């Protein structure tokens, strides 16, 4: 497969194997060979088929499978749910288990609904409970302490039922954006509650410990608070728990109370699910869909995901037992927006909604057909019996498939997997395949990549670019104009037909986002990850209508995002903004700087520190140390970058020196009569020597319009554009999180 430049960046940063020195020792072919060989388990015919499947760009499994297949870790699942019961033992046992999952590269979902409310009596200690919110904060702090898979923080979902006595506090627990940064939160709601909202009735708050009614609240007041907070910063979302449990294929094993962090995978306690996605962009053919090719890829993908279960090494024995007893898989899609572009179908059209339903029916039906055939070959999932497996979960409104025949065949022959379909976020795997994410519309048709010395490169969606070229409209000037907002809406020279086909997330009315989610949900076993995008100008009433529409159309949950509502975003200089009071931004680096280089002895070897100046004084630091590589090299680069950022942000040199000097490591070294206690300490000494030889340093204040923490829009400004803190490229807000389309950085 031909990889894009961005795909290679993501693969080299996150997926390709590295040796102890931090050097990349894999390429694309070696990586997929490793995966195919591992999942095929010595079956050479399967290994060849799996290699070709991955290399075709038509399917990829979730990130843990790409990263860990064939490794010592061998943890191949992304989604886990753990139970929390109302005891100190359960709370902290689950916390320990969550840490083990995060360490292995997985994300976790929890329901805190069983924990008694704050100030409820605790008989064993004659004290009172601190309540679920306090323990939620404990879980958040623990997540901070565990690096997920060595590359990222663990992601969590916290759900609290709307009947819990502390529901009002829970709804507001992320009002401060600096709180609970490792959690997405959602309110679990019942059909009874939603009817109470509709009828403007009161409902009961019930203590989970005593079962007694504690209070009655106006359902609409609680709903309005949910909506108000979602309008403010995108959380909480809503999970329709009764609807999820109506589709639970094994209801006698328990009630589903939580989902994975992005909400698309409802799971029983100790369940995990192996996910993978088909790249729909690869199946456009002569203005239609190549249904035959799609069928063969669906069937092989089901085989692959089923084999992943047997190859995976799960972090807990309870998870291993539960996963192998139910064998849930989640086959989904990416590249939906790309497919619509190729078929020239507007996202906001009845044709697109109808195609979504027909396409997902085809995928769901063919996946179940193959899973039923695998049951005949290998046996059904162990919990499959007439008393446990609920065939009601298979009921579908037929479009082109004979569901009655399939259900009859499954009753007779069994089925290999309790669930087969999930629409997951495909953030990084869609970047690898240069495809649009999940079923989302494009966030921007053109994005900006910032490179050395302020130069900007423009990257356009390949289908949009091809169409422009065909119409004779392609030019650097036009792409630059589109990059300002990512949209064609206000560009006069673009034909109206183009504006209809090449719509972006903020061009699309929320109603159409929700209708598209509902269309795919009709034929999906589990749930659908989808962000309902709103412009910055959206009202609280707009959000309220969206939440009600999601319920009415049969969605299993909803996540919304109003553009620019997150305070922790960082603004690109693409749009003129004013500087927030009290905020400082780094000055630009000039083309020419001058400076000096010092050599210092450290316990790690000879260190060379170069400090350069501009007209305002010291502006940048570079550090080199022999042939050191891997983590040590990365740490030195981090010290240099942060020191340079501080210098260009008008931080006093003396303050930087004070922070660096005295940091200790296990290998101190004497240098010219001075004890160098660490590499950081050596940089502090180098800066101190620089001060002694440069007494005329200027410390004038300097402000820039770029990289401001809290953007304030001027009257008439467009929606804000945000930049990646790693590579400086424009960042998208998709599937509930900020994501960089260039380097794969994610806020989550």
C-alpha positions, 0 to 999 in steps of 0.5 A: 500500500502506498502510504501518505506522508502523514501516515508515515509520521503517525506510524513511525511515532506510534506503531513501528517497533523501535530498538533499545536506542529508540531507532525504528526497526519496522516499516509498513510491510514488516508491521503488517507481516508481524500482525498477520503472522501473529493473528493467523497462529501458524496457519500459512494460508490465513497469514497470506490472506490477513497480510493482503487484507491489511495491505489493501487499505480496506480494513484495519483493526484497532490500535492495540492490535496494530501495536501489540500483536506479536509483542511480549505484551500481546494485549490486543483490545481497546475497550474494557468495562469494570464493575464498581460496587458499594464497598471500599474493597470493590472501589480500590480493587477496581482502581487497581484493575483499571491501572493494569488495563491502562498500563496495557494500552486499554481504556476503561468505562465505569458506572459509579451508580452503585456507590451510595451518595455523599453523607449516607451512613456507613455502618462498618465505621459509624461514619458517612460516605464521601460519595461517587464524585470523590471517588471519581476524582481518585480514579482520575488522579490514579490515571494521571500516574499511569502511562497508557501503553507507555505512550499516552494517558489512559482514557475513561468513561464515567456514567451515573444514572439520572436517578442517583441522589448526586446527579446534579453534582455529577452533571456539573463535575467538569464545569472546571476544564482543569478537573477530571481531565482523564474522564469523559462523563455521561448521564445514564437515562431511562425511558421512564425519565425521558417520558417524564422530561417530555411530560414535564413531570417529577421523578424519584432520586433513589439511594443505591444503598437503601433503595429508598426515595431520597428526593423528587426532582423536576425531570426537565430541570435536570435535563436543562442542566445537562443541556446547559453544561453540554452547551458550555463545554460538550459534557456530559453526554447522554447514554440511553441505558434502556435502549442499550439493554433492549439490544443486549444479546445476553440479558441473563448475564446481567444489565449493561450499565457502562460503555468504553471511553468513546461510548460506542461499545456498551459492555457487561462488567469485565467484558472487552471487545475487539474492534476493526473498521472497513475503509468504505472509500475503497469500494466506490466503483463507477458511481456505485458501491462494489458490493461483491468486494465489500462482502469478501472483505466483511467476511475476512474481517470477521475471521480476523477479529474472531482470531484476535480474541484467541491471540489476545493476552488479557490483563485480568483473568476475569476479563479473559473468562468473560471475553472468551465466553461471549466473544464479542467483536465490533466491525465498523467503518471509516471513510464514509465522507470520502465515499459520499464525495466519490459518489457525489452525494451530499451528506445532508440528503435523503439519498445519503441517509438511505445509503447509510441504512442499506450499507450498514444492513449489508455489513451487519447481515454479512458479518452475522452470516459469517459468524454463524458459519464460523459457529458451524466450523468452530462452535458458538460462543460458550454462553450461546444457549436458548436461555441466555442468547436473546434473538430479539437483539437480532431483529432488524427492519429489512431493506434488502436482506432476509433477516427471518431466514438468518435468525432461523439459521442462527437458532439452528446453528448458533453464532460465533460472536455475541455481537459483530458490529460497532461504529468506533472512532477511527482517529489514527487508523483512518489517518494511516489509510488516508481516510475520513474518520468513522461516519463523520463528515470532514472537519476541514477540506484543507488543513495547515501544516506548520513547518520550519521557520513559519512556513505553512503547507496546505493539505487538501482532501484528495477527492476534493482536490481531484474534483477541483482539478477536473473543473479547472478550479484548483489553485494555491490561492483557492486552497489558502482561502479554504484553509481559513475556515476549512469550508466552501460556504463563503467562497463565491467562485465555488459552484453551488453543486460543489458546496452541496457535495463537499460539506464539512462538519460545521456546514451541516445542521445538527439534525443531519448529524443525528439522522446519520447516526441513527441511520447507522445505529439501526443496523449496528449491534453495539453503538455508534461513535459520533460527534454532533457538531454545533457552530459557536453561535448555537443556543442552549435550546439548539442543544436541547432539541438535539438531545431529544431528537437523538432519543426520538430517532433511536440513538443509544447515546449522544455527544455534542460539541459547540465550536470554540466551547473548550477553554483549553484549546490553543488558537492558530494564527489563521484568524485574527484574534485579540490577546486575552488579558494576562496571557503571554505568547512566544515571540517569533524566531528571527531568520538569524540568531547569534550565540555561543556553545559551551561544553560541560561534563555530565554523568552521561557524557560530554554535553554541548549547550548552544544558547542563541540570542535575538535583539531582545536577548536569549531566545533559544537553547540547543543541547547535544550529547555524544551519541546518546539516543532513545529516552535520554535524547528525547528528554534533552530535546524536551529541556531545550524546547521548553527552555526556548519557549520560556525565553521567547515568552519573556520568562527571566533567565534567572527563573529558568536557571533556578528551576533547572539547577540542583536537579539530581540524578544517580550519576553526578560529575565534577566539571571545572570544580563544580558538581554537575548533578544531572543533565538538567543541572548542566543546562542551568549552569550553562545558562548561568554562564551565559548571563555572566558573559552577557550583561546587556540582556533585554527583558522587554515584554513581547506579545504575539497573536499566535498560540493564545490559551483563551482566544477571544473572537473579534466581532464578525470573526469566523469560528476559531481554528486550533493548532497541535501542540506537537507539530503546530498543524490545525487540529480537529474536534472529532468524536469528543476529542481534539485530534491532530490530522498530521501527527496523531496527537490527541487531547484524549 
